[in-house]
């Protein structure tokens, strides 16, 4: 009985852990890699990731959106890009319907 009481007392504390997002834009041979990862308790996260590639041929824009739960990396994207190109990534995300601070990353190749 005592162990069950202790477990019941700790459960609400575990649910209060904060979620975090990590957005990385890393140079790769002939381009770059964009990776989005979340670290959180088992809670509902939704996200929208917009990536813009500014290169010699103009601007290319992609949008990826979805939902995630718990720890993981729902997006790993490789981009082919010429030297001198600029890659901009912007993450908007929500934890249990509550907006979280946006994250922006830039990489000049």
N, CA, C and O atoms as a GROMACS GRO file, in nm:
protein
  436
    1UNK      N    1   0.082  -0.119   0.000
    1UNK     CA    2   0.000   0.000   0.000
    1UNK      C    3   0.086   0.126   0.000
    1UNK      O    4   0.057   0.221  -0.072
    2UNK      N    5   0.190   0.125   0.081
    2UNK     CA    6   0.274   0.243   0.091
    2UNK      C    7   0.340   0.277  -0.044
    2UNK      O    8   0.349   0.394  -0.080
    3UNK      N    9   0.385   0.176  -0.118
    3UNK     CA   10   0.448   0.197  -0.248
    3UNK      C   11   0.347   0.256  -0.347
    3UNK      O   12   0.382   0.343  -0.426
    4UNK      N   13   0.223   0.210  -0.343
    4UNK     CA   14   0.121   0.263  -0.433
    4UNK      C   15   0.093   0.410  -0.402
    4UNK      O   16   0.074   0.489  -0.494
    5UNK      N   17   0.090   0.448  -0.275
    5UNK     CA   18   0.068   0.588  -0.238
    5UNK      C   19   0.181   0.675  -0.290
    5UNK      O   20   0.156   0.784  -0.343
    6UNK      N   21   0.305   0.627  -0.275
    6UNK     CA   22   0.421   0.703  -0.321
    6UNK      C   23   0.417   0.722  -0.472
    6UNK      O   24   0.444   0.831  -0.521
    7UNK      N   25   0.383   0.617  -0.545
    7UNK     CA   26   0.373   0.625  -0.690
    7UNK      C   27   0.265   0.726  -0.730
    7UNK      O   28   0.286   0.806  -0.820
    8UNK      N   29   0.150   0.720  -0.664
    8UNK     CA   30   0.042   0.814  -0.695
    8UNK      C   31   0.083   0.958  -0.666
    8UNK      O   32   0.040   1.049  -0.736
    9UNK      N   33   0.165   0.979  -0.566
    9UNK     CA   34   0.210   1.114  -0.532
    9UNK      C   35   0.311   1.167  -0.633
    9UNK      O   36   0.318   1.287  -0.657
   10UNK      N   37   0.390   1.079  -0.694
   10UNK     CA   38   0.493   1.122  -0.787
   10UNK      C   39   0.441   1.143  -0.929
   10UNK      O   40   0.500   1.220  -1.004
   11UNK      N   41   0.334   1.078  -0.966
   11UNK     CA   42   0.282   1.090  -1.102
   11UNK      C   43   0.252   1.235  -1.144
   11UNK      O   44   0.291   1.274  -1.253
   12UNK      N   45   0.184   1.316  -1.062
   12UNK     CA   46   0.159   1.453  -1.105
   12UNK      C   47   0.289   1.532  -1.126
   12UNK      O   48   0.294   1.620  -1.213
   13UNK      N   49   0.392   1.503  -1.049
   13UNK     CA   50   0.518   1.574  -1.065
   13UNK      C   51   0.584   1.538  -1.198
   13UNK      O   52   0.642   1.624  -1.263
   14UNK      N   53   0.574   1.414  -1.238
   14UNK     CA   54   0.635   1.371  -1.364
   14UNK      C   55   0.569   1.439  -1.482
   14UNK      O   56   0.636   1.469  -1.581
   15UNK      N   57   0.438   1.464  -1.475
   15UNK     CA   58   0.367   1.528  -1.585
   15UNK      C   59   0.404   1.674  -1.603
   15UNK      O   60   0.371   1.732  -1.706
   16UNK      N   61   0.470   1.734  -1.506
   16UNK     CA   62   0.504   1.874  -1.515
   16UNK      C   63   0.638   1.902  -1.584
   16UNK      O   64   0.677   2.018  -1.596
   17UNK      N   65   0.708   1.798  -1.629
   17UNK     CA   66   0.837   1.818  -1.694
   17UNK      C   67   0.818   1.896  -1.824
   17UNK      O   68   0.722   1.872  -1.898
   18UNK      N   69   0.908   1.985  -1.851
   18UNK     CA   70   0.896   2.070  -1.970
   18UNK      C   71   0.944   1.997  -2.094
   18UNK      O   72   1.038   1.918  -2.089
   19UNK      N   73   0.878   2.025  -2.204
   19UNK     CA   74   0.920   1.974  -2.333
   19UNK      C   75   1.023   2.070  -2.391
   19UNK      O   76   1.022   2.189  -2.361
   20UNK      N   77   1.112   2.017  -2.475
   20UNK     CA   78   1.206   2.104  -2.543
   20UNK      C   79   1.220   2.059  -2.687
   20UNK      O   80   1.198   1.942  -2.720
   21UNK      N   81   1.257   2.154  -2.772
   21UNK     CA   82   1.277   2.126  -2.914
   21UNK      C   83   1.419   2.165  -2.951
   21UNK      O   84   1.474   2.261  -2.898
   22UNK      N   85   1.477   2.089  -3.043
   22UNK     CA   86   1.610   2.119  -3.093
   22UNK      C   87   1.603   2.121  -3.245
   22UNK      O   88   1.560   2.025  -3.308
   23UNK      N   89   1.645   2.232  -3.303
   23UNK     CA   90   1.646   2.249  -3.448
   23UNK      C   91   1.790   2.276  -3.490
   23UNK      O   92   1.852   2.373  -3.445
   24UNK      N   93   1.843   2.189  -3.576
   24UNK     CA   94   1.981   2.204  -3.621
   24UNK      C   95   1.986   2.212  -3.772
   24UNK      O   96   1.912   2.141  -3.842
   25UNK      N   97   2.073   2.299  -3.823
   25UNK     CA   98   2.101   2.308  -3.966
   25UNK      C   99   2.252   2.292  -3.978
   25UNK      O  100   2.329   2.380  -3.938
   26UNK      N  101   2.295   2.179  -4.034
   26UNK     CA  102   2.437   2.144  -4.041
   26UNK      C  103   2.482   2.135  -4.186
   26UNK      O  104   2.411   2.079  -4.270
   27UNK      N  105   2.601   2.189  -4.216
   27UNK     CA  106   2.653   2.173  -4.353
   27UNK      C  107   2.686   2.026  -4.382
   27UNK      O  108   2.731   1.952  -4.294
   28UNK      N  109   2.663   1.986  -4.505
   28UNK     CA  110   2.692   1.851  -4.553
   28UNK      C  111   2.761   1.865  -4.689
   28UNK      O  112   2.754   1.972  -4.750
   29UNK      N  113   2.826   1.762  -4.736
   29UNK     CA  114   2.880   1.769  -4.872
   29UNK      C  115   2.768   1.801  -4.972
   29UNK      O  116   2.666   1.733  -4.974
   30UNK      N  117   2.787   1.903  -5.052
   30UNK     CA  118   2.691   1.945  -5.156
   30UNK      C  119   2.557   1.992  -5.098
   30UNK      O  120   2.454   1.978  -5.164
   31UNK      N  121   2.557   2.048  -4.976
   31UNK     CA  122   2.431   2.099  -4.922
   31UNK      C  123   2.429   2.107  -4.771
   31UNK      O  124   2.528   2.145  -4.708
   32UNK      N  125   2.314   2.070  -4.714
   32UNK     CA  126   2.297   2.079  -4.570
   32UNK      C  127   2.195   1.977  -4.523
   32UNK      O  128   2.123   1.917  -4.603
   33UNK      N  129   2.190   1.957  -4.391
   33UNK     CA  130   2.090   1.872  -4.329
   33UNK      C  131   2.017   1.951  -4.223
   33UNK      O  132   2.080   2.019  -4.141
   34UNK      N  133   1.885   1.941  -4.223
   34UNK     CA  134   1.801   2.005  -4.121
   34UNK      C  135   1.740   1.893  -4.039
   34UNK      O  136   1.682   1.799  -4.092
   35UNK      N  137   1.755   1.904  -3.906
   35UNK     CA  138   1.699   1.802  -3.818
   35UNK      C  139   1.622   1.867  -3.704
   35UNK      O  140   1.670   1.961  -3.641
   36UNK      N  141   1.501   1.816  -3.680
   36UNK     CA  142   1.415   1.862  -3.572
   36UNK      C  143   1.396   1.747  -3.474
   36UNK      O  144   1.353   1.638  -3.513
   37UNK      N  145   1.428   1.772  -3.347
   37UNK     CA  146   1.411   1.669  -3.243
   37UNK      C  147   1.336   1.729  -3.124
   37UNK      O  148   1.349   1.847  -3.093
   38UNK      N  149   1.260   1.645  -3.058
   38UNK     CA  150   1.190   1.685  -2.937
   38UNK      C  151   1.234   1.597  -2.821
   38UNK      O  152   1.263   1.478  -2.839
   39UNK      N  153   1.240   1.656  -2.702
   39UNK     CA  154   1.261   1.583  -2.579
   39UNK      C  155   1.146   1.623  -2.487
   39UNK      O  156   1.130   1.741  -2.456
   40UNK      N  157   1.068   1.526  -2.446
   40UNK     CA  158   0.954   1.561  -2.360
   40UNK      C  159   0.900   1.436  -2.292
   40UNK      O  160   0.936   1.323  -2.325
   41UNK      N  161   0.813   1.461  -2.196
   41UNK     CA  162   0.737   1.352  -2.139
   41UNK      C  163   0.638   1.307  -2.246
   41UNK      O  164   0.632   1.368  -2.352
   42UNK      N  165   0.565   1.206  -2.220
   42UNK     CA  166   0.471   1.153  -2.319
   42UNK      C  167   0.351   1.247  -2.329
   42UNK      O  168   0.245   1.221  -2.272
   43UNK      N  169   0.371   1.357  -2.402
   43UNK     CA  170   0.265   1.455  -2.418
   43UNK      C  171   0.251   1.492  -2.564
   43UNK      O  172   0.341   1.466  -2.644
   44UNK      N  173   0.140   1.552  -2.600
   44UNK     CA  174   0.112   1.586  -2.738
   44UNK      C  175   0.186   1.714  -2.779
   44UNK      O  176   0.171   1.818  -2.715
   45UNK      N  177   0.264   1.705  -2.887
   45UNK     CA  178   0.334   1.819  -2.943
   45UNK      C  179   0.292   1.832  -3.088
   45UNK      O  180   0.281   1.732  -3.159
   46UNK      N  181   0.268   1.954  -3.134
   46UNK     CA  182   0.244   1.977  -3.276
   46UNK      C  183   0.346   2.078  -3.325
   46UNK      O  184   0.392   2.164  -3.249
   47UNK      N  185   0.381   2.067  -3.452
   47UNK     CA  186   0.486   2.154  -3.504
   47UNK      C  187   0.460   2.192  -3.649
   47UNK      O  188   0.388   2.124  -3.722
   48UNK      N  189   0.523   2.303  -3.688
   48UNK     CA  190   0.530   2.345  -3.827
   48UNK      C  191   0.672   2.393  -3.851
   48UNK      O  192   0.721   2.482  -3.781
   49UNK      N  193   0.739   2.335  -3.949
   49UNK     CA  194   0.876   2.369  -3.982
   49UNK      C  195   0.878   2.423  -4.124
   49UNK      O  196   0.838   2.354  -4.218
   50UNK      N  197   0.925   2.546  -4.140
   50UNK     CA  198   0.938   2.608  -4.272
   50UNK      C  199   1.086   2.625  -4.301
   50UNK      O  200   1.160   2.683  -4.222
   51UNK      N  201   1.129   2.573  -4.416
   51UNK     CA  202   1.268   2.583  -4.459
   51UNK      C  203   1.273   2.659  -4.590
   51UNK      O  204   1.203   2.625  -4.686
   52UNK      N  205   1.357   2.762  -4.594
   52UNK     CA  206   1.377   2.838  -4.717
   52UNK      C  207   1.523   2.823  -4.761
   52UNK      O  208   1.615   2.835  -4.680
   53UNK      N  209   1.542   2.796  -4.889
   53UNK     CA  210   1.674   2.785  -4.949
   53UNK      C  211   1.688   2.898  -5.050
   53UNK      O  212   1.620   2.900  -5.152
   54UNK      N  213   1.778   2.991  -5.020
   54UNK     CA  214   1.806   3.104  -5.109
   54UNK      C  215   1.934   3.071  -5.184
   54UNK      O  216   2.043   3.072  -5.126
   55UNK      N  217   1.922   3.043  -5.313
   55UNK     CA  218   2.038   3.005  -5.392
   55UNK      C  219   2.043   3.077  -5.525
   55UNK      O  220   1.962   3.166  -5.551
   56UNK      N  221   2.138   3.039  -5.610
   56UNK     CA  222   2.153   3.106  -5.738
   56UNK      C  223   2.029   3.093  -5.828
   56UNK      O  224   2.006   3.178  -5.913
   57UNK      N  225   1.952   2.989  -5.810
   57UNK     CA  226   1.833   2.967  -5.892
   57UNK      C  227   1.707   3.032  -5.836
   57UNK      O  228   1.600   3.015  -5.894
   58UNK      N  229   1.717   3.105  -5.725
   58UNK     CA  230   1.600   3.166  -5.664
   58UNK      C  231   1.577   3.113  -5.523
   58UNK      O  232   1.670   3.069  -5.455
   59UNK      N  233   1.452   3.118  -5.481
   59UNK     CA  234   1.415   3.075  -5.345
   59UNK      C  235   1.324   2.953  -5.354
   59UNK      O  236   1.225   2.952  -5.426
   60UNK      N  237   1.360   2.850  -5.279
   60UNK     CA  238   1.276   2.731  -5.266
   60UNK      C  239   1.228   2.726  -5.121
   60UNK      O  240   1.305   2.750  -5.028
   61UNK      N  241   1.100   2.695  -5.103
   61UNK     CA  242   1.041   2.692  -4.969
   61UNK      C  243   0.968   2.561  -4.949
   61UNK      O  244   0.891   2.517  -5.034
   62UNK      N  245   0.992   2.499  -4.834
   62UNK     CA  246   0.919   2.377  -4.798
   62UNK      C  247   0.855   2.396  -4.661
   62UNK      O  248   0.905   2.472  -4.577
   63UNK      N  249   0.746   2.326  -4.640
   63UNK     CA  250   0.676   2.330  -4.512
   63UNK      C  251   0.646   2.188  -4.471
   63UNK      O  252   0.594   2.108  -4.549
   64UNK      N  253   0.679   2.157  -4.347
   64UNK     CA  254   0.646   2.026  -4.291
   64UNK      C  255   0.575   2.049  -4.159
   64UNK      O  256   0.620   2.130  -4.077
   65UNK      N  257   0.466   1.980  -4.139
   65UNK     CA  258   0.390   1.995  -4.016
   65UNK      C  259   0.346   1.857  -3.970
   65UNK      O  260   0.330   1.765  -4.049
   66UNK      N  261   0.326   1.846  -3.840
   66UNK     CA  262   0.280   1.718  -3.788
   66UNK      C  263   0.267   1.720  -3.637
   66UNK      O  264   0.269   1.825  -3.573
   67UNK      N  265   0.254   1.600  -3.583
   67UNK     CA  266   0.243   1.583  -3.439
   67UNK      C  267   0.347   1.483  -3.393
   67UNK      O  268   0.385   1.391  -3.466
   68UNK      N  269   0.393   1.502  -3.271
   68UNK     CA  270   0.492   1.412  -3.212
   68UNK      C  271   0.452   1.386  -3.067
   68UNK      O  272   0.376   1.462  -3.007
   69UNK      N  273   0.506   1.279  -3.014
   69UNK     CA  274   0.480   1.245  -2.873
   69UNK      C  275   0.606   1.186  -2.816
   69UNK      O  276   0.665   1.094  -2.874
   70UNK      N  277   0.650   1.239  -2.701
   70UNK     CA  278   0.769   1.186  -2.636
   70UNK      C  279   0.897   1.229  -2.705
   70UNK      O  280   0.899   1.330  -2.775
   71UNK      N  281   1.003   1.152  -2.685
   71UNK     CA  282   1.132   1.183  -2.743
   71UNK      C  283   1.140   1.132  -2.886
   71UNK      O  284   1.085   1.026  -2.919
   72UNK      N  285   1.209   1.208  -2.971
   72UNK     CA  286   1.230   1.161  -3.108
   72UNK      C  287   1.264   1.275  -3.202
   72UNK      O  288   1.258   1.392  -3.165
   73UNK      N  289   1.299   1.237  -3.323
   73UNK     CA  290   1.335   1.332  -3.428
   73UNK      C  291   1.242   1.311  -3.547
   73UNK      O  292   1.274   1.232  -3.635
   74UNK      N  293   1.128   1.379  -3.551
   74UNK     CA  294   1.031   1.354  -3.658
   74UNK      C  295   1.074   1.407  -3.795
   74UNK      O  296   1.018   1.367  -3.896
   75UNK      N  297   1.174   1.497  -3.800
   75UNK     CA  298   1.216   1.552  -3.929
   75UNK      C  299   1.368   1.546  -3.941
   75UNK      O  300   1.440   1.597  -3.856
   76UNK      N  301   1.415   1.483  -4.047
   76UNK     CA  302   1.554   1.488  -4.088
   76UNK      C  303   1.551   1.504  -4.240
   76UNK      O  304   1.509   1.413  -4.312
   77UNK      N  305   1.596   1.620  -4.288
   77UNK     CA  306   1.588   1.653  -4.430
   77UNK      C  307   1.725   1.693  -4.482
   77UNK      O  308   1.795   1.773  -4.421
   78UNK      N  309   1.762   1.635  -4.596
   78UNK     CA  310   1.887   1.675  -4.663
   78UNK      C  311   1.851   1.766  -4.779
   78UNK      O  312   1.759   1.739  -4.856
   79UNK      N  313   1.927   1.874  -4.790
   79UNK     CA  314   1.904   1.971  -4.897
   79UNK      C  315   2.028   1.978  -4.986
   79UNK      O  316   2.140   1.990  -4.936
   80UNK      N  317   2.008   1.972  -5.116
   80UNK     CA  318   2.116   1.998  -5.208
   80UNK      C  319   2.123   2.148  -5.229
   80UNK      O  320   2.022   2.211  -5.261
   81UNK      N  321   2.240   2.207  -5.211
   81UNK     CA  322   2.252   2.352  -5.223
   81UNK      C  323   2.391   2.389  -5.272
   81UNK      O  324   2.490   2.325  -5.238
   82UNK      N  325   2.397   2.493  -5.354
   82UNK     CA  326   2.524   2.541  -5.409
   82UNK      C  327   2.599   2.623  -5.305
   82UNK      O  328   2.537   2.680  -5.215
   83UNK      N  329   2.731   2.629  -5.316
   83UNK     CA  330   2.808   2.716  -5.227
   83UNK      C  331   2.756   2.860  -5.236
   83UNK      O  332   2.720   2.907  -5.344
   84UNK      N  333   2.751   2.927  -5.124
   84UNK     CA  334   2.699   3.064  -5.118
   84UNK      C  335   2.550   3.071  -5.089
   84UNK      O  336   2.497   3.180  -5.066
   85UNK      N  337   2.481   2.957  -5.091
   85UNK     CA  338   2.338   2.954  -5.062
   85UNK      C  339   2.312   2.982  -4.915
   85UNK      O  340   2.397   2.957  -4.829
   86UNK      N  341   2.194   3.035  -4.886
   86UNK     CA  342   2.150   3.062  -4.749
   86UNK      C  343   2.032   2.972  -4.718
   86UNK      O  344   1.936   2.966  -4.795
   87UNK      N  345   2.040   2.903  -4.605
   87UNK     CA  346   1.929   2.818  -4.560
   87UNK      C  347   1.873   2.877  -4.432
   87UNK      O  348   1.947   2.903  -4.337
   88UNK      N  349   1.743   2.899  -4.431
   88UNK     CA  350   1.674   2.952  -4.313
   88UNK      C  351   1.567   2.852  -4.272
   88UNK      O  352   1.488   2.808  -4.354
   89UNK      N  353   1.565   2.817  -4.144
   89UNK     CA  354   1.465   2.724  -4.091
   89UNK      C  355   1.395   2.791  -3.973
   89UNK      O  356   1.459   2.851  -3.887
   90UNK      N  357   1.262   2.780  -3.970
   90UNK     CA  358   1.182   2.838  -3.862
   90UNK      C  359   1.084   2.734  -3.811
   90UNK      O  360   1.006   2.677  -3.887
   91UNK      N  361   1.090   2.710  -3.680
   91UNK     CA  362   1.002   2.614  -3.614
   91UNK      C  363   0.901   2.686  -3.527
   91UNK      O  364   0.938   2.765  -3.440
   92UNK      N  365   0.775   2.659  -3.552
   92UNK     CA  366   0.666   2.700  -3.463
   92UNK      C  367   0.610   2.572  -3.403
   92UNK      O  368   0.584   2.476  -3.475
   93UNK      N  369   0.592   2.570  -3.271
   93UNK     CA  370   0.542   2.447  -3.210
   93UNK      C  371   0.456   2.474  -3.089
   93UNK      O  372   0.461   2.582  -3.029
   94UNK      N  373   0.376   2.374  -3.055
   94UNK     CA  374   0.284   2.384  -2.941
   94UNK      C  375   0.296   2.259  -2.856
   94UNK      O  376   0.314   2.148  -2.907
   95UNK      N  377   0.285   2.278  -2.727
   95UNK     CA  378   0.281   2.168  -2.630
   95UNK      C  379   0.143   2.167  -2.568
   95UNK      O  380   0.105   2.264  -2.501
   96UNK      N  381   0.069   2.063  -2.588
   96UNK     CA  382  -0.068   2.050  -2.538
   96UNK      C  383  -0.151   2.173  -2.574
   96UNK      O  384  -0.227   2.224  -2.492
   97UNK      N  385  -0.136   2.219  -2.698
   97UNK     CA  386  -0.215   2.332  -2.748
   97UNK      C  387  -0.162   2.469  -2.707
   97UNK      O  388  -0.218   2.570  -2.748
   98UNK      N  389  -0.057   2.474  -2.627
   98UNK     CA  390  -0.001   2.602  -2.582
   98UNK      C  391   0.121   2.638  -2.667
   98UNK      O  392   0.216   2.560  -2.674
   99UNK      N  393   0.121   2.756  -2.733
   99UNK     CA  394   0.236   2.795  -2.815
   99UNK      C  395   0.365   2.803  -2.732
   99UNK      O  396   0.365   2.850  -2.619
  100UNK      N  397   0.472   2.756  -2.792
  100UNK     CA  398   0.606   2.760  -2.732
  100UNK      C  399   0.691   2.859  -2.811
  100UNK      O  400   0.657   2.892  -2.924
  101UNK      N  401   0.802   2.906  -2.754
  101UNK     CA  402   0.886   3.002  -2.827
  101UNK      C  403   0.935   2.943  -2.959
  101UNK      O  404   0.983   2.830  -2.965
  102UNK      N  405   0.923   3.023  -3.065
  102UNK     CA  406   0.969   2.979  -3.198
  102UNK      C  407   1.121   2.968  -3.198
  102UNK      O  408   1.190   3.036  -3.121
  103UNK      N  409   1.173   2.883  -3.283
  103UNK     CA  410   1.317   2.863  -3.298
  103UNK      C  411   1.352   2.890  -3.444
  103UNK      O  412   1.287   2.840  -3.535
  104UNK      N  413   1.456   2.969  -3.463
  104UNK     CA  414   1.504   3.000  -3.600
  104UNK      C  415   1.652   2.967  -3.610
  104UNK      O  416   1.729   2.989  -3.516
  105UNK      N  417   1.690   2.912  -3.725
  105UNK     CA  418   1.829   2.881  -3.753
  105UNK      C  419   1.861   2.925  -3.895
  105UNK      O  420   1.777   2.919  -3.985
  106UNK      N  421   1.988   2.970  -3.915
  106UNK     CA  422   2.035   3.012  -4.047
  106UNK      C  423   2.171   2.948  -4.070
  106UNK      O  424   2.250   2.930  -3.978
  107UNK      N  425   2.197   2.916  -4.196
  107UNK     CA  426   2.326   2.862  -4.235
  107UNK      C  427   2.363   2.918  -4.371
  107UNK      O  428   2.289   2.901  -4.468
  108UNK      N  429   2.476   2.984  -4.378
  108UNK     CA  430   2.530   3.032  -4.505
  108UNK      C  431   2.634   2.932  -4.552
  108UNK      O  432   2.732   2.906  -4.481
  109UNK      N  433   2.614   2.875  -4.670
  109UNK     CA  434   2.709   2.777  -4.723
  109UNK      C  435   2.822   2.845  -4.798
  109UNK      O  436   2.911   2.778  -4.849
   0.00000   0.00000   0.00000
